[in-house]
Amino acid sequence: MRKSKIKMMNQKLKKHNNRFMSFLQITIALGLIFLGSVMTINFLETAISPDNHINKENVVLIIFLRTVMILGGLSLIFWTKYRDRIIRFIKSFYVEEIVFIHIISFILLAVIFNVFTRGTIFQDYFNFDTESNFPAWLSGTLLAAAGILAIIIASASKEKKHNKHFMLVLALGFLYLSLDEITQLHEILSWYSPWKWYVVMAPIIIIWIILILFLAIKSLIKTEILWIIFTGIGILGIGSMGLEFISVNFIGNHNSLVYTAEVLLEETFEMFGTSLVILGLIRHLRVK
């Protein structure tokens, strides 16, 4: 009798917690939408005013970040209401194959356009060595998708405790990389000194890798899936740290064929590595 009462109390407490979390998520979502809308209106008023001068290089970034806030809020409301349906859809049989094929197709298209638009008016839009264009958008979107997918898995009610911790740390890393890709943080540090980026980030990356390895060992995620995820992280690391280190410090002529090939390889490694991580995460959802 006592056990049944305790069970009923736990069920009621869980129900109240779920309601509170849903209320909290919707409140945060509405806050994001309101803040993003106000900031966008303020930006448009500033842009229209003839007395103000706007740095055109930052316009795309400003609009992108504020659009993300609004869409993020709307997505959070949608996620709160349809979470179980979204997870069931991701678990469906062909989703991982379709997503992976589409991602690889986009990467190949970006590489092809980068090669064949050189010397044309479209060069800046597909150049892998510049920012705020299609390849940069694709890379940042993939990194954000990996982070968001890891958060979705961590928030699943049936996910084990150690799995949740692993996914949250993984999400933190990929969301930071997405932010870095969009804001060009490490490029700014590299302008002052090629070594500063590595000095600042190396300890953080080492701690993140050790932590994620420790949590992977503790988790109950299948070994095959962990291999896919860590292979993706390894390829991403080779592209973002290894090859970039070589290009910044050892290839002086940025107009040479060697430098062009290195940049193509670097960016392709980054996007392909992230694609493997996304594949591993979707496969983990499917086997649950």
C-alpha positions in Angstrom: 0.0 0.0 0.0 2.8 2.3 1.0 4.7 1.5 -2.2 1.7 2.3 -4.4 1.3 5.7 -2.6 4.9 6.5 -3.2 4.6 5.5 -6.9 1.5 7.7 -7.3 3.3 10.6 -5.7 6.3 10.2 -8.0 4.0 10.1 -11.0 2.3 13.3 -9.9 5.6 14.9 -9.3 6.9 13.9 -12.7 3.7 15.2 -14.3 4.1 18.6 -12.5 7.8 18.7 -13.6 6.9 18.1 -17.2 4.3 20.9 -17.1 6.8 23.2 -15.5 9.5 22.4 -18.1 7.0 22.9 -20.9 6.0 26.3 -19.4 9.6 27.2 -19.0 10.5 26.3 -22.6 7.5 28.3 -24.0 8.4 31.3 -21.8 12.0 31.2 -23.1 10.7 30.8 -26.7 8.4 33.8 -26.4 11.3 35.8 -24.9 13.6 34.9 -27.8 10.9 35.8 -30.4 10.1 39.1 -28.6 13.8 40.1 -28.2 14.7 39.1 -31.7 11.8 41.0 -33.1 12.6 44.2 -31.1 16.2 44.0 -32.1 15.3 43.5 -35.7 12.9 46.5 -35.7 15.6 48.6 -34.0 18.2 47.5 -36.6 15.8 48.4 -39.5 15.1 51.8 -38.1 18.8 52.5 -37.8 19.3 51.2 -41.4 16.6 53.5 -42.8 17.9 56.6 -40.9 20.0 58.7 -43.2 22.1 60.0 -40.3 23.6 56.6 -39.5 26.3 54.6 -41.3 26.2 50.8 -41.2 29.2 48.5 -41.7 27.9 46.4 -44.6 30.2 43.5 -43.7 28.3 43.0 -40.4 24.7 43.4 -41.9 24.4 39.7 -42.9 25.7 38.5 -39.5 23.3 40.8 -37.6 20.3 39.8 -39.6 21.3 36.1 -39.4 21.7 36.1 -35.6 18.4 37.9 -35.0 16.6 35.6 -37.4 18.1 32.7 -35.5 16.6 34.1 -32.3 13.1 34.3 -33.7 13.3 31.0 -35.5 14.8 29.4 -32.4 11.9 30.6 -30.3 9.3 29.3 -32.8 11.2 26.0 -33.0 11.2 25.7 -29.2 7.5 26.1 -29.1 7.1 23.5 -31.9 9.5 21.2 -30.1 7.6 21.4 -26.8 4.4 20.4 -28.5 5.6 17.8 -31.0 8.7 16.4 -29.3 7.6 12.7 -29.4 6.6 13.0 -33.1 9.9 14.6 -34.1 11.9 11.9 -32.4 9.7 9.2 -34.0 10.3 10.8 -37.4 14.1 10.9 -36.9 14.0 7.2 -35.9 12.2 6.3 -39.1 14.1 3.8 -41.4 15.4 6.0 -44.2 16.0 9.3 -42.5 19.7 8.8 -41.7 20.5 7.7 -45.2 18.5 10.6 -46.8 20.1 13.2 -44.5 23.6 11.9 -45.0 23.2 11.7 -48.8 21.8 15.2 -48.9 24.6 16.6 -46.8 27.3 15.0 -48.9 25.6 16.3 -52.0 25.6 19.9 -50.6 29.3 19.5 -49.8 30.2 18.3 -53.3 28.1 21.1 -54.8 30.0 23.6 -52.7 33.4 22.2 -53.8 32.3 22.1 -57.5 31.0 25.7 -57.4 34.2 26.8 -55.6 36.3 25.4 -58.4 34.3 26.5 -61.4 33.3 30.0 -60.2 36.8 31.2 -59.8 37.5 34.4 -61.7 33.7 35.1 -62.1 31.3 37.5 -60.3 30.2 34.5 -58.2 33.6 33.7 -56.8 33.1 35.4 -53.4 29.8 33.6 -52.9 31.4 30.1 -53.1 35.1 30.8 -52.1 36.0 28.4 -49.3 38.7 30.8 -48.1 36.3 33.7 -47.3 33.5 34.1 -44.8 29.8 35.1 -44.9 29.1 33.0 -48.0 27.5 29.7 -49.0 30.3 27.3 -47.8 30.6 29.2 -44.5 26.8 29.1 -44.0 26.7 25.3 -44.8 29.5 24.5 -42.4 28.0 26.6 -39.6 24.6 25.0 -40.2 26.0 21.5 -40.1 27.8 22.2 -36.8 24.6 23.8 -35.3 22.6 20.8 -36.5 24.9 18.4 -34.8 24.7 20.4 -31.5 20.9 20.7 -31.7 20.5 17.0 -32.5 22.6 16.1 -29.5 20.4 18.3 -27.3 17.3 16.6 -28.7 18.7 13.2 -27.7 19.7 14.4 -24.3 16.2 15.8 -23.6 14.6 12.4 -24.6 12.9 11.0 -21.5 14.0 7.5 -22.0 17.7 8.4 -22.5 20.1 7.1 -19.7 21.8 9.5 -17.3 25.3 9.0 -18.6 24.1 9.2 -22.2 22.5 12.6 -21.4 25.8 13.9 -20.0 27.7 12.7 -23.1 25.2 14.3 -25.5 25.1 17.6 -23.6 28.9 18.0 -23.6 29.0 17.0 -27.3 26.3 19.6 -28.0 28.2 22.3 -26.1 31.3 21.7 -28.3 29.5 21.7 -31.6 27.3 24.8 -30.8 30.5 26.7 -29.9 32.1 25.6 -33.2 29.0 26.8 -35.0 29.2 30.2 -33.2 32.9 30.4 -34.1 32.2 29.6 -37.7 29.5 32.3 -37.9 31.3 35.1 -35.9 34.8 34.2 -37.3 36.3 34.4 -33.8 39.4 32.3 -34.4 40.1 34.2 -37.6 40.1 37.5 -35.6 42.5 36.0 -33.1 44.7 34.7 -35.9 45.0 38.2 -37.5 46.8 39.4 -34.4 49.1 36.4 -34.1 48.9 33.0 -35.9 49.8 31.3 -32.6 47.2 33.0 -30.4 44.3 30.9 -31.5 46.1 27.7 -30.7 47.4 29.0 -27.3 43.9 30.1 -26.2 41.9 27.1 -27.5 44.3 24.2 -27.1 43.7 23.7 -23.3 39.9 24.0 -23.8 39.9 21.5 -26.6 42.1 19.0 -24.6 39.8 19.3 -21.6 36.7 18.8 -23.8 38.2 15.8 -25.5 39.2 14.2 -22.2 35.7 14.9 -20.7 33.9 13.5 -23.8 36.0 10.4 -23.8 35.4 9.8 -20.1 31.6 10.2 -20.6 31.6 8.0 -23.7 33.2 5.2 -21.6 30.6 5.7 -18.9 27.7 5.8 -21.4 25.6 2.9 -22.7 25.8 4.1 -26.4 26.7 1.3 -28.8 30.4 1.0 -29.7 29.6 1.2 -33.4 27.8 4.5 -33.0 30.6 5.9 -30.8 33.1 4.9 -33.5 31.1 6.9 -36.1 30.9 10.0 -33.8 34.6 10.0 -32.8 35.7 9.3 -36.4 33.7 12.4 -37.4 35.3 14.4 -34.6 38.7 13.2 -35.6 38.2 14.2 -39.3 36.8 17.6 -38.2 39.8 18.1 -35.9 42.3 17.3 -38.7 40.5 19.9 -40.9 39.9 22.7 -38.4 43.1 22.5 -36.4 45.7 20.4 -38.3 45.3 21.6 -41.9 44.5 25.2 -40.9 47.7 25.3 -38.8 49.7 24.2 -41.8 48.1 26.8 -44.1 48.5 29.7 -41.7 52.1 29.0 -40.7 53.7 27.2 -43.6 52.0 28.3 -46.9 52.9 31.9 -47.6 51.5 32.3 -51.1 47.7 32.4 -50.9 47.4 32.4 -54.7 49.3 29.1 -55.2 47.7 25.8 -56.2 49.0 24.2 -53.0 47.1 26.7 -50.9 43.9 26.4 -52.9 44.1 22.6 -52.6 44.8 22.8 -48.8 41.8 25.1 -48.2 39.5 22.8 -50.2 40.7 19.8 -48.2 40.4 21.7 -44.9 36.8 22.8 -45.4 35.7 19.5 -46.9 37.2 17.6 -43.9 35.4 19.9 -41.5 32.0 19.4 -43.2 32.4 15.7 -43.8 33.5 15.1 -40.2 30.4 17.0 -38.9 28.2 14.9 -41.3 29.6 11.7 -39.8 28.7 13.0 -36.3 25.2 13.8 -37.4 24.9 10.3 -39.0 26.0 8.7 -35.7 23.5 10.7 -33.7 20.6 9.8 -36.0 21.6 6.2 -35.9 21.7 6.3 -32.1 18.1 7.7 -32.1 17.0 4.9 -34.5 18.3 2.0 -32.4 16.7 3.3 -29.3 
